[in-house]
């Protein structure tokens, strides 16, 4: 999902996206949805939230976060 798509979703929850990075913005949306703000925290590709809108991006971000610099 692109940052612009995430910003559009955030606006539907009354969140002003400003210059927030994608992970931070997604976490705000997750909290607004009443969910855990767990974006990019999936370890070993495991997550029990199978219907999460952010699932694919989450796995990608978690993998990138875990790669050595």
CHARMM internal coordinates of N, CA and C (Angstrom, degrees):
IC EDIT
DIST 1 N 1 CA 1.4458
DIST 1 CA 1 C 1.5271
ANGL 1 N 1 CA 1 C 107.68
DIST 1 C 2 N 1.2993
ANGL 1 CA 1 C 2 N 115.40
DIHE 1 N 1 CA 1 C 2 N 135.72
DIST 2 N 2 CA 1.4597
ANGL 1 C 2 N 2 CA 119.14
DIHE 1 CA 1 C 2 N 2 CA -178.91
DIST 2 CA 2 C 1.5266
ANGL 2 N 2 CA 2 C 110.93
DIHE 1 C 2 N 2 CA 2 C -77.73
DIST 2 C 3 N 1.3211
ANGL 2 CA 2 C 3 N 114.83
DIHE 2 N 2 CA 2 C 3 N 162.24
DIST 3 N 3 CA 1.4672
ANGL 2 C 3 N 3 CA 119.99
DIHE 2 CA 2 C 3 N 3 CA 177.92
DIST 3 CA 3 C 1.5210
ANGL 3 N 3 CA 3 C 110.22
DIHE 2 C 3 N 3 CA 3 C -61.81
DIST 3 C 4 N 1.3110
ANGL 3 CA 3 C 4 N 117.55
DIHE 3 N 3 CA 3 C 4 N -37.19
DIST 4 N 4 CA 1.4689
ANGL 3 C 4 N 4 CA 120.46
DIHE 3 CA 3 C 4 N 4 CA 178.87
DIST 4 CA 4 C 1.5340
ANGL 4 N 4 CA 4 C 110.87
DIHE 3 C 4 N 4 CA 4 C -63.60
DIST 4 C 5 N 1.3196
ANGL 4 CA 4 C 5 N 117.64
DIHE 4 N 4 CA 4 C 5 N -39.28
DIST 5 N 5 CA 1.4630
ANGL 4 C 5 N 5 CA 121.07
DIHE 4 CA 4 C 5 N 5 CA 177.42
DIST 5 CA 5 C 1.5282
ANGL 5 N 5 CA 5 C 110.46
DIHE 4 C 5 N 5 CA 5 C -65.34
DIST 5 C 6 N 1.3282
ANGL 5 CA 5 C 6 N 116.65
DIHE 5 N 5 CA 5 C 6 N -40.37
DIST 6 N 6 CA 1.4642
ANGL 5 C 6 N 6 CA 120.83
DIHE 5 CA 5 C 6 N 6 CA 178.08
DIST 6 CA 6 C 1.5235
ANGL 6 N 6 CA 6 C 110.17
DIHE 5 C 6 N 6 CA 6 C -64.94
DIST 6 C 7 N 1.3247
ANGL 6 CA 6 C 7 N 116.36
DIHE 6 N 6 CA 6 C 7 N -42.11
DIST 7 N 7 CA 1.4742
ANGL 6 C 7 N 7 CA 119.99
DIHE 6 CA 6 C 7 N 7 CA 177.56
DIST 7 CA 7 C 1.5242
ANGL 7 N 7 CA 7 C 111.61
DIHE 6 C 7 N 7 CA 7 C -60.43
DIST 7 C 8 N 1.3289
ANGL 7 CA 7 C 8 N 117.03
DIHE 7 N 7 CA 7 C 8 N -41.02
DIST 8 N 8 CA 1.4687
ANGL 7 C 8 N 8 CA 120.81
DIHE 7 CA 7 C 8 N 8 CA 178.99
DIST 8 CA 8 C 1.5217
ANGL 8 N 8 CA 8 C 110.74
DIHE 7 C 8 N 8 CA 8 C -63.26
DIST 8 C 9 N 1.3187
ANGL 8 CA 8 C 9 N 117.14
DIHE 8 N 8 CA 8 C 9 N -41.42
DIST 9 N 9 CA 1.4627
ANGL 8 C 9 N 9 CA 121.05
DIHE 8 CA 8 C 9 N 9 CA 178.25
DIST 9 CA 9 C 1.5207
ANGL 9 N 9 CA 9 C 109.99
DIHE 8 C 9 N 9 CA 9 C -65.60
DIST 9 C 10 N 1.3255
ANGL 9 CA 9 C 10 N 116.61
DIHE 9 N 9 CA 9 C 10 N -42.32
DIST 10 N 10 CA 1.4686
ANGL 9 C 10 N 10 CA 120.83
DIHE 9 CA 9 C 10 N 10 CA 179.34
DIST 10 CA 10 C 1.5226
ANGL 10 N 10 CA 10 C 110.65
DIHE 9 C 10 N 10 CA 10 C -58.77
DIST 10 C 11 N 1.3116
ANGL 10 CA 10 C 11 N 116.46
DIHE 10 N 10 CA 10 C 11 N -42.00
DIST 11 N 11 CA 1.4640
ANGL 10 C 11 N 11 CA 120.17
DIHE 10 CA 10 C 11 N 11 CA -179.25
DIST 11 CA 11 C 1.5222
ANGL 11 N 11 CA 11 C 111.67
DIHE 10 C 11 N 11 CA 11 C -62.05
DIST 11 C 12 N 1.3431
ANGL 11 CA 11 C 12 N 117.66
DIHE 11 N 11 CA 11 C 12 N -31.86
DIST 12 N 12 CA 1.4716
ANGL 11 C 12 N 12 CA 119.48
DIHE 11 CA 11 C 12 N 12 CA 178.38
DIST 12 CA 12 C 1.5208
ANGL 12 N 12 CA 12 C 111.12
DIHE 11 C 12 N 12 CA 12 C -67.05
DIST 12 C 13 N 1.3324
ANGL 12 CA 12 C 13 N 117.63
DIHE 12 N 12 CA 12 C 13 N -19.54
DIST 13 N 13 CA 1.4659
ANGL 12 C 13 N 13 CA 122.18
DIHE 12 CA 12 C 13 N 13 CA 177.07
DIST 13 CA 13 C 1.5261
ANGL 13 N 13 CA 13 C 111.64
DIHE 12 C 13 N 13 CA 13 C -98.20
DIST 13 C 14 N 1.3245
ANGL 13 CA 13 C 14 N 116.44
DIHE 13 N 13 CA 13 C 14 N 7.53
DIST 14 N 14 CA 1.4545
ANGL 13 C 14 N 14 CA 120.06
DIHE 13 CA 13 C 14 N 14 CA 179.24
DIST 14 CA 14 C 1.5162
ANGL 14 N 14 CA 14 C 113.57
DIHE 13 C 14 N 14 CA 14 C 77.74
DIST 14 C 15 N 1.3192
ANGL 14 CA 14 C 15 N 116.61
DIHE 14 N 14 CA 14 C 15 N 19.62
DIST 15 N 15 CA 1.4604
ANGL 14 C 15 N 15 CA 121.55
DIHE 14 CA 14 C 15 N 15 CA -179.97
DIST 15 CA 15 C 1.5272
ANGL 15 N 15 CA 15 C 108.37
DIHE 14 C 15 N 15 CA 15 C -95.61
DIST 15 C 16 N 1.3153
ANGL 15 CA 15 C 16 N 116.23
DIHE 15 N 15 CA 15 C 16 N 126.88
DIST 16 N 16 CA 1.4630
ANGL 15 C 16 N 16 CA 121.28
DIHE 15 CA 15 C 16 N 16 CA 174.99
DIST 16 CA 16 C 1.5236
ANGL 16 N 16 CA 16 C 107.32
DIHE 15 C 16 N 16 CA 16 C -85.34
DIST 16 C 17 N 1.3202
ANGL 16 CA 16 C 17 N 117.97
DIHE 16 N 16 CA 16 C 17 N 109.69
DIST 17 N 17 CA 1.4614
ANGL 16 C 17 N 17 CA 120.87
DIHE 16 CA 16 C 17 N 17 CA -173.07
DIST 17 CA 17 C 1.5207
ANGL 17 N 17 CA 17 C 115.28
DIHE 16 C 17 N 17 CA 17 C -64.07
DIST 17 C 18 N 1.3315
ANGL 17 CA 17 C 18 N 116.92
DIHE 17 N 17 CA 17 C 18 N -31.09
DIST 18 N 18 CA 1.4573
ANGL 17 C 18 N 18 CA 118.91
DIHE 17 CA 17 C 18 N 18 CA -178.93
DIST 18 CA 18 C 1.5162
ANGL 18 N 18 CA 18 C 111.26
DIHE 17 C 18 N 18 CA 18 C 51.75
DIST 18 C 19 N 1.3147
ANGL 18 CA 18 C 19 N 115.88
DIHE 18 N 18 CA 18 C 19 N -134.13
DIST 19 N 19 CA 1.4660
ANGL 18 C 19 N 19 CA 121.13
DIHE 18 CA 18 C 19 N 19 CA -179.75
DIST 19 CA 19 C 1.5241
ANGL 19 N 19 CA 19 C 111.45
DIHE 18 C 19 N 19 CA 19 C -109.04
DIST 19 C 20 N 1.3192
ANGL 19 CA 19 C 20 N 116.72
DIHE 19 N 19 CA 19 C 20 N 22.45
DIST 20 N 20 CA 1.4597
ANGL 19 C 20 N 20 CA 119.68
DIHE 19 CA 19 C 20 N 20 CA 179.75
DIST 20 CA 20 C 1.5236
ANGL 20 N 20 CA 20 C 110.75
DIHE 19 C 20 N 20 CA 20 C -60.67
DIST 20 C 21 N 1.3231
ANGL 20 CA 20 C 21 N 116.87
DIHE 20 N 20 CA 20 C 21 N 141.09
DIST 21 N 21 CA 1.4612
ANGL 20 C 21 N 21 CA 118.91
DIHE 20 CA 20 C 21 N 21 CA 174.33
DIST 21 CA 21 C 1.5255
ANGL 21 N 21 CA 21 C 109.75
DIHE 20 C 21 N 21 CA 21 C -70.76
DIST 21 C 22 N 1.3046
ANGL 21 CA 21 C 22 N 116.04
DIHE 21 N 21 CA 21 C 22 N 160.25
DIST 22 N 22 CA 1.4601
ANGL 21 C 22 N 22 CA 122.07
DIHE 21 CA 21 C 22 N 22 CA -176.18
DIST 22 CA 22 C 1.5353
ANGL 22 N 22 CA 22 C 113.04
DIHE 21 C 22 N 22 CA 22 C -52.66
DIST 22 C 23 N 1.3379
ANGL 22 CA 22 C 23 N 119.93
DIHE 22 N 22 CA 22 C 23 N -48.65
DIST 23 N 23 CA 1.4731
ANGL 22 C 23 N 23 CA 118.60
DIHE 22 CA 22 C 23 N 23 CA -179.00
DIST 23 CA 23 C 1.5272
ANGL 23 N 23 CA 23 C 113.30
DIHE 22 C 23 N 23 CA 23 C -60.82
DIST 23 C 24 N 1.3196
ANGL 23 CA 23 C 24 N 116.77
DIHE 23 N 23 CA 23 C 24 N -42.54
DIST 24 N 24 CA 1.4609
ANGL 23 C 24 N 24 CA 120.14
DIHE 23 CA 23 C 24 N 24 CA 179.52
DIST 24 CA 24 C 1.5178
ANGL 24 N 24 CA 24 C 112.41
DIHE 23 C 24 N 24 CA 24 C -64.69
DIST 24 C 25 N 1.3056
ANGL 24 CA 24 C 25 N 116.02
DIHE 24 N 24 CA 24 C 25 N -39.46
DIST 25 N 25 CA 1.4544
ANGL 24 C 25 N 25 CA 121.12
DIHE 24 CA 24 C 25 N 25 CA 179.42
DIST 25 CA 25 C 1.5278
ANGL 25 N 25 CA 25 C 110.82
DIHE 24 C 25 N 25 CA 25 C -66.93
DIST 25 C 26 N 1.3118
ANGL 25 CA 25 C 26 N 116.35
DIHE 25 N 25 CA 25 C 26 N -42.72
DIST 26 N 26 CA 1.4655
ANGL 25 C 26 N 26 CA 120.13
DIHE 25 CA 25 C 26 N 26 CA 178.27
DIST 26 CA 26 C 1.5275
ANGL 26 N 26 CA 26 C 110.14
DIHE 25 C 26 N 26 CA 26 C -62.07
DIST 26 C 27 N 1.3251
ANGL 26 CA 26 C 27 N 117.66
DIHE 26 N 26 CA 26 C 27 N -40.38
DIST 27 N 27 CA 1.4654
ANGL 26 C 27 N 27 CA 120.23
DIHE 26 CA 26 C 27 N 27 CA 179.14
DIST 27 CA 27 C 1.5330
ANGL 27 N 27 CA 27 C 111.17
DIHE 26 C 27 N 27 CA 27 C -63.40
DIST 27 C 28 N 1.3248
ANGL 27 CA 27 C 28 N 117.37
DIHE 27 N 27 CA 27 C 28 N -37.57
DIST 28 N 28 CA 1.4683
ANGL 27 C 28 N 28 CA 119.72
DIHE 27 CA 27 C 28 N 28 CA 176.13
DIST 28 CA 28 C 1.5253
ANGL 28 N 28 CA 28 C 110.94
DIHE 27 C 28 N 28 CA 28 C -64.16
DIST 28 C 29 N 1.3228
ANGL 28 CA 28 C 29 N 116.52
DIHE 28 N 28 CA 28 C 29 N -41.47
DIST 29 N 29 CA 1.4602
ANGL 28 C 29 N 29 CA 120.09
DIHE 28 CA 28 C 29 N 29 CA 178.18
DIST 29 CA 29 C 1.5245
ANGL 29 N 29 CA 29 C 109.91
DIHE 28 C 29 N 29 CA 29 C -64.39
DIST 29 C 30 N 1.3276
ANGL 29 CA 29 C 30 N 117.43
DIHE 29 N 29 CA 29 C 30 N -42.59
DIST 30 N 30 CA 1.4642
ANGL 29 C 30 N 30 CA 120.58
DIHE 29 CA 29 C 30 N 30 CA 178.88
DIST 30 CA 30 C 1.5302
ANGL 30 N 30 CA 30 C 110.71
DIHE 29 C 30 N 30 CA 30 C -57.19
DIST 30 C 31 N 1.3284
ANGL 30 CA 30 C 31 N 117.23
DIHE 30 N 30 CA 30 C 31 N -44.43
DIST 31 N 31 CA 1.4705
ANGL 30 C 31 N 31 CA 120.33
DIHE 30 CA 30 C 31 N 31 CA 178.74
DIST 31 CA 31 C 1.5195
ANGL 31 N 31 CA 31 C 110.66
DIHE 30 C 31 N 31 CA 31 C -64.77
DIST 31 C 32 N 1.3351
ANGL 31 CA 31 C 32 N 116.87
DIHE 31 N 31 CA 31 C 32 N -39.95
DIST 32 N 32 CA 1.4653
ANGL 31 C 32 N 32 CA 121.12
DIHE 31 CA 31 C 32 N 32 CA 178.78
DIST 32 CA 32 C 1.5226
ANGL 32 N 32 CA 32 C 111.77
DIHE 31 C 32 N 32 CA 32 C -64.02
DIST 32 C 33 N 1.3337
ANGL 32 CA 32 C 33 N 116.24
DIHE 32 N 32 CA 32 C 33 N -30.32
DIST 33 N 33 CA 1.4641
ANGL 32 C 33 N 33 CA 121.78
DIHE 32 CA 32 C 33 N 33 CA 177.63
DIST 33 CA 33 C 1.5317
ANGL 33 N 33 CA 33 C 111.94
DIHE 32 C 33 N 33 CA 33 C -76.28
DIST 33 C 34 N 1.3452
ANGL 33 CA 33 C 34 N 116.12
DIHE 33 N 33 CA 33 C 34 N -11.13
DIST 34 N 34 CA 1.4562
ANGL 33 C 34 N 34 CA 120.14
DIHE 33 CA 33 C 34 N 34 CA -176.42
DIST 34 CA 34 C 1.5163
ANGL 34 N 34 CA 34 C 112.59
DIHE 33 C 34 N 34 CA 34 C 87.29
DIST 34 C 35 N 1.3373
ANGL 34 CA 34 C 35 N 115.94
DIHE 34 N 34 CA 34 C 35 N 18.19
DIST 35 N 35 CA 1.4600
ANGL 34 C 35 N 35 CA 121.34
DIHE 34 CA 34 C 35 N 35 CA -179.82
DIST 35 CA 35 C 1.5197
ANGL 35 N 35 CA 35 C 110.96
DIHE 34 C 35 N 35 CA 35 C -106.41
DIST 35 C 36 N 1.3279
ANGL 35 CA 35 C 36 N 115.65
DIHE 35 N 35 CA 35 C 36 N 170.75
DIST 36 N 36 CA 1.4534
ANGL 35 C 36 N 36 CA 120.58
DIHE 35 CA 35 C 36 N 36 CA 172.86
DIST 36 CA 36 C 1.5237
ANGL 36 N 36 CA 36 C 108.38
DIHE 35 C 36 N 36 CA 36 C -67.67
DIST 36 C 37 N 1.3183
ANGL 36 CA 36 C 37 N 116.67
DIHE 36 N 36 CA 36 C 37 N 145.55
DIST 37 N 37 CA 1.4648
ANGL 36 C 37 N 37 CA 120.34
DIHE 36 CA 36 C 37 N 37 CA 176.85
DIST 37 CA 37 C 1.5331
ANGL 37 N 37 CA 37 C 108.27
DIHE 36 C 37 N 37 CA 37 C -92.40
DIST 37 C 38 N 1.3156
ANGL 37 CA 37 C 38 N 113.84
DIHE 37 N 37 CA 37 C 38 N 72.79
DIST 38 N 38 CA 1.4581
ANGL 37 C 38 N 38 CA 121.31
DIHE 37 CA 37 C 38 N 38 CA -170.60
DIST 38 CA 38 C 1.5269
ANGL 38 N 38 CA 38 C 114.11
DIHE 37 C 38 N 38 CA 38 C -105.42
DIST 38 C 39 N 1.3144
ANGL 38 CA 38 C 39 N 118.47
DIHE 38 N 38 CA 38 C 39 N 11.45
DIST 39 N 39 CA 1.4591
ANGL 38 C 39 N 39 CA 121.06
DIHE 38 CA 38 C 39 N 39 CA -175.87
DIST 39 CA 39 C 1.5240
ANGL 39 N 39 CA 39 C 111.58
DIHE 38 C 39 N 39 CA 39 C -53.75
DIST 39 C 40 N 1.3250
ANGL 39 CA 39 C 40 N 115.86
DIHE 39 N 39 CA 39 C 40 N 132.77
DIST 40 N 40 CA 1.4712
ANGL 39 C 40 N 40 CA 124.96
DIHE 39 CA 39 C 40 N 40 CA 176.73
DIST 40 CA 40 C 1.5278
ANGL 40 N 40 CA 40 C 113.40
DIHE 39 C 40 N 40 CA 40 C 69.98
DIST 40 C 41 N 1.3222
ANGL 40 CA 40 C 41 N 116.77
DIHE 40 N 40 CA 40 C 41 N 20.99
DIST 41 N 41 CA 1.4662
ANGL 40 C 41 N 41 CA 119.35
DIHE 40 CA 40 C 41 N 41 CA 178.64
DIST 41 CA 41 C 1.5232
ANGL 41 N 41 CA 41 C 112.65
DIHE 40 C 41 N 41 CA 41 C -109.67
DIST 41 C 42 N 1.3230
ANGL 41 CA 41 C 42 N 118.19
DIHE 41 N 41 CA 41 C 42 N 2.93
DIST 42 N 42 CA 1.4649
ANGL 41 C 42 N 42 CA 121.37
DIHE 41 CA 41 C 42 N 42 CA 179.71
DIST 42 CA 42 C 1.5254
ANGL 42 N 42 CA 42 C 109.03
DIHE 41 C 42 N 42 CA 42 C -64.10
DIST 42 C 43 N 1.3065
ANGL 42 CA 42 C 43 N 116.16
DIHE 42 N 42 CA 42 C 43 N 124.48
DIST 43 N 43 CA 1.4572
ANGL 42 C 43 N 43 CA 120.15
DIHE 42 CA 42 C 43 N 43 CA 179.31
DIST 43 CA 43 C 1.5214
ANGL 43 N 43 CA 43 C 109.58
DIHE 42 C 43 N 43 CA 43 C -102.64
DIST 43 C 44 N 1.3018
ANGL 43 CA 43 C 44 N 115.93
DIHE 43 N 43 CA 43 C 44 N 136.73
DIST 44 N 44 CA 1.4651
ANGL 43 C 44 N 44 CA 122.20
DIHE 43 CA 43 C 44 N 44 CA 178.85
DIST 44 CA 44 C 1.5223
ANGL 44 N 44 CA 44 C 112.14
DIHE 43 C 44 N 44 CA 44 C 58.12
DIST 44 C 45 N 1.3213
ANGL 44 CA 44 C 45 N 117.34
DIHE 44 N 44 CA 44 C 45 N 29.07
DIST 45 N 45 CA 1.4609
ANGL 44 C 45 N 45 CA 120.95
DIHE 44 CA 44 C 45 N 45 CA 178.50
DIST 45 CA 45 C 1.5083
ANGL 45 N 45 CA 45 C 113.81
DIHE 44 C 45 N 45 CA 45 C 66.42
DIST 45 C 46 N 1.3281
ANGL 45 CA 45 C 46 N 116.95
DIHE 45 N 45 CA 45 C 46 N 26.95
DIST 46 N 46 CA 1.4615
ANGL 45 C 46 N 46 CA 121.24
DIHE 45 CA 45 C 46 N 46 CA -178.58
DIST 46 CA 46 C 1.5169
ANGL 46 N 46 CA 46 C 110.60
DIHE 45 C 46 N 46 CA 46 C -113.26
DIST 46 C 47 N 1.3399
ANGL 46 CA 46 C 47 N 114.39
DIHE 46 N 46 CA 46 C 47 N 132.88
DIST 47 N 47 CA 1.4550
ANGL 46 C 47 N 47 CA 121.30
DIHE 46 CA 46 C 47 N 47 CA 177.76
DIST 47 CA 47 C 1.5195
ANGL 47 N 47 CA 47 C 108.16
DIHE 46 C 47 N 47 CA 47 C -159.67
DIST 47 C 48 N 1.3243
ANGL 47 CA 47 C 48 N 117.10
DIHE 47 N 47 CA 47 C 48 N 135.69
DIST 48 N 48 CA 1.4645
ANGL 47 C 48 N 48 CA 120.21
DIHE 47 CA 47 C 48 N 48 CA -179.27
DIST 48 CA 48 C 1.5307
ANGL 48 N 48 CA 48 C 113.06
DIHE 47 C 48 N 48 CA 48 C -91.50
DIST 48 C 49 N 1.3274
ANGL 48 CA 48 C 49 N 117.45
DIHE 48 N 48 CA 48 C 49 N 3.31
DIST 49 N 49 CA 1.4634
ANGL 48 C 49 N 49 CA 121.83
DIHE 48 CA 48 C 49 N 49 CA -179.36
DIST 49 CA 49 C 1.5347
ANGL 49 N 49 CA 49 C 109.60
DIHE 48 C 49 N 49 CA 49 C -95.43
DIST 49 C 50 N 1.3116
ANGL 49 CA 49 C 50 N 116.51
DIHE 49 N 49 CA 49 C 50 N 74.59
DIST 50 N 50 CA 1.4652
ANGL 49 C 50 N 50 CA 120.92
DIHE 49 CA 49 C 50 N 50 CA -172.13
DIST 50 CA 50 C 1.5315
ANGL 50 N 50 CA 50 C 113.94
DIHE 49 C 50 N 50 CA 50 C -68.71
DIST 50 C 51 N 1.3181
ANGL 50 CA 50 C 51 N 118.79
DIHE 50 N 50 CA 50 C 51 N -21.29
DIST 51 N 51 CA 1.4620
ANGL 50 C 51 N 51 CA 120.21
DIHE 50 CA 50 C 51 N 51 CA -179.21
DIST 51 CA 51 C 1.5273
ANGL 51 N 51 CA 51 C 112.87
DIHE 50 C 51 N 51 CA 51 C -102.13
DIST 51 C 52 N 1.3066
ANGL 51 CA 51 C 52 N 117.02
DIHE 51 N 51 CA 51 C 52 N 13.30
DIST 52 N 52 CA 1.4631
ANGL 51 C 52 N 52 CA 121.45
DIHE 51 CA 51 C 52 N 52 CA -178.14
DIST 52 CA 52 C 1.5316
ANGL 52 N 52 CA 52 C 110.98
DIHE 51 C 52 N 52 CA 52 C -66.84
DIST 52 C 53 N 1.3100
ANGL 52 CA 52 C 53 N 115.92
DIHE 52 N 52 CA 52 C 53 N 133.07
DIST 53 N 53 CA 1.4548
ANGL 52 C 53 N 53 CA 122.71
DIHE 52 CA 52 C 53 N 53 CA 179.20
DIST 53 CA 53 C 1.5272
ANGL 53 N 53 CA 53 C 112.01
DIHE 52 C 53 N 53 CA 53 C -62.41
DIST 53 C 54 N 1.2967
ANGL 53 CA 53 C 54 N 116.84
DIHE 53 N 53 CA 53 C 54 N -27.44
DIST 54 N 54 CA 1.4648
ANGL 53 C 54 N 54 CA 122.56
DIHE 53 CA 53 C 54 N 54 CA -173.13
DIST 54 CA 54 C 1.5260
ANGL 54 N 54 CA 54 C 112.97
DIHE 53 C 54 N 54 CA 54 C -98.23
DIST 54 C 55 N 1.3051
ANGL 54 CA 54 C 55 N 118.12
DIHE 54 N 54 CA 54 C 55 N 3.45
DIST 55 N 55 CA 1.4675
ANGL 54 C 55 N 55 CA 123.37
DIHE 54 CA 54 C 55 N 55 CA -169.54
DIST 55 CA 55 C 1.5383
ANGL 55 N 55 CA 55 C 113.99
DIHE 54 C 55 N 55 CA 55 C -50.76
DIST 55 C 56 N 1.3083
ANGL 55 CA 55 C 56 N 118.50
DIHE 55 N 55 CA 55 C 56 N -53.72
DIST 56 N 56 CA 1.4660
ANGL 55 C 56 N 56 CA 120.49
DIHE 55 CA 55 C 56 N 56 CA -177.33
DIST 56 CA 56 C 1.5220
ANGL 56 N 56 CA 56 C 111.73
DIHE 55 C 56 N 56 CA 56 C -62.96
DIST 56 C 57 N 1.3353
ANGL 56 CA 56 C 57 N 116.28
DIHE 56 N 56 CA 56 C 57 N -46.54
DIST 57 N 57 CA 1.4654
ANGL 56 C 57 N 57 CA 120.11
DIHE 56 CA 56 C 57 N 57 CA 178.19
DIST 57 CA 57 C 1.5252
ANGL 57 N 57 CA 57 C 110.70
DIHE 56 C 57 N 57 CA 57 C -63.56
DIST 57 C 58 N 1.3113
ANGL 57 CA 57 C 58 N 116.36
DIHE 57 N 57 CA 57 C 58 N -35.56
DIST 58 N 58 CA 1.4601
ANGL 57 C 58 N 58 CA 121.65
DIHE 57 CA 57 C 58 N 58 CA -179.55
DIST 58 CA 58 C 1.5249
ANGL 58 N 58 CA 58 C 111.02
DIHE 57 C 58 N 58 CA 58 C -61.89
DIST 58 C 59 N 1.3263
ANGL 58 CA 58 C 59 N 115.84
DIHE 58 N 58 CA 58 C 59 N -48.27
DIST 59 N 59 CA 1.4639
ANGL 58 C 59 N 59 CA 119.41
DIHE 58 CA 58 C 59 N 59 CA 179.78
DIST 59 CA 59 C 1.5280
ANGL 59 N 59 CA 59 C 110.90
DIHE 58 C 59 N 59 CA 59 C -62.00
DIST 59 C 60 N 1.3304
ANGL 59 CA 59 C 60 N 116.47
DIHE 59 N 59 CA 59 C 60 N -42.57
DIST 60 N 60 CA 1.4649
ANGL 59 C 60 N 60 CA 120.23
DIHE 59 CA 59 C 60 N 60 CA 178.46
DIST 60 CA 60 C 1.5350
ANGL 60 N 60 CA 60 C 111.22
DIHE 59 C 60 N 60 CA 60 C -61.13
DIST 60 C 61 N 1.3193
ANGL 60 CA 60 C 61 N 116.33
DIHE 60 N 60 CA 60 C 61 N -46.36
DIST 61 N 61 CA 1.4704
ANGL 60 C 61 N 61 CA 121.05
DIHE 60 CA 60 C 61 N 61 CA -178.29
DIST 61 CA 61 C 1.5198
ANGL 61 N 61 CA 61 C 111.00
DIHE 60 C 61 N 61 CA 61 C -66.80
DIST 61 C 62 N 1.3271
ANGL 61 CA 61 C 62 N 117.90
DIHE 61 N 61 CA 61 C 62 N -39.10
DIST 62 N 62 CA 1.4614
ANGL 61 C 62 N 62 CA 121.23
DIHE 61 CA 61 C 62 N 62 CA 179.36
DIST 62 CA 62 C 1.5176
ANGL 62 N 62 CA 62 C 110.15
DIHE 61 C 62 N 62 CA 62 C -65.51
DIST 62 C 63 N 1.3185
ANGL 62 CA 62 C 63 N 116.86
DIHE 62 N 62 CA 62 C 63 N -39.14
DIST 63 N 63 CA 1.4564
ANGL 62 C 63 N 63 CA 120.76
DIHE 62 CA 62 C 63 N 63 CA 179.99
DIST 63 CA 63 C 1.5344
ANGL 63 N 63 CA 63 C 110.08
DIHE 62 C 63 N 63 CA 63 C -66.40
DIST 63 C 64 N 1.3205
ANGL 63 CA 63 C 64 N 116.68
DIHE 63 N 63 CA 63 C 64 N -44.06
DIST 64 N 64 CA 1.4604
ANGL 63 C 64 N 64 CA 120.51
DIHE 63 CA 63 C 64 N 64 CA 179.22
DIST 64 CA 64 C 1.5200
ANGL 64 N 64 CA 64 C 111.59
DIHE 63 C 64 N 64 CA 64 C -64.10
DIST 64 C 65 N 1.3264
ANGL 64 CA 64 C 65 N 115.21
DIHE 64 N 64 CA 64 C 65 N -37.00
DIST 65 N 65 CA 1.4595
ANGL 64 C 65 N 65 CA 120.71
DIHE 64 CA 64 C 65 N 65 CA 179.79
DIST 65 CA 65 C 1.5279
ANGL 65 N 65 CA 65 C 111.32
DIHE 64 C 65 N 65 CA 65 C -64.84
DIST 65 C 66 N 1.3346
ANGL 65 CA 65 C 66 N 115.44
DIHE 65 N 65 CA 65 C 66 N -33.82
DIST 66 N 66 CA 1.4541
ANGL 65 C 66 N 66 CA 120.88
DIHE 65 CA 65 C 66 N 66 CA -177.34
DIST 66 CA 66 C 1.5066
ANGL 66 N 66 CA 66 C 115.00
DIHE 65 C 66 N 66 CA 66 C -85.23
DIST 66 C 67 N 1.3424
ANGL 66 CA 66 C 67 N 117.08
DIHE 66 N 66 CA 66 C 67 N -8.53
DIST 67 N 67 CA 1.4623
ANGL 66 C 67 N 67 CA 119.88
DIHE 66 CA 66 C 67 N 67 CA 179.89
DIST 67 CA 67 C 1.5086
ANGL 67 N 67 CA 67 C 110.16
DIHE 66 C 67 N 67 CA 67 C -76.15
DIST 67 C 68 N 1.3360
ANGL 67 CA 67 C 68 N 116.31
DIHE 67 N 67 CA 67 C 68 N 142.17
DIST 68 N 68 CA 1.4676
ANGL 67 C 68 N 68 CA 118.86
DIHE 67 CA 67 C 68 N 68 CA 178.05
DIST 68 CA 68 C 1.5205
ANGL 68 N 68 CA 68 C 111.14
DIHE 67 C 68 N 68 CA 68 C -66.46
DIST 68 C 69 N 1.3005
ANGL 68 CA 68 C 69 N 115.95
DIHE 68 N 68 CA 68 C 69 N 144.78
DIST 69 N 69 CA 1.4827
ANGL 68 C 69 N 69 CA 121.06
DIHE 68 CA 68 C 69 N 69 CA -178.70
DIST 69 CA 69 C 1.5057
ANGL 69 N 69 CA 69 C 111.67
DIHE 68 C 69 N 69 CA 69 C -81.62
END
COOR INIT
IC SEED 1 N 1 CA 1 C
IC BUILD
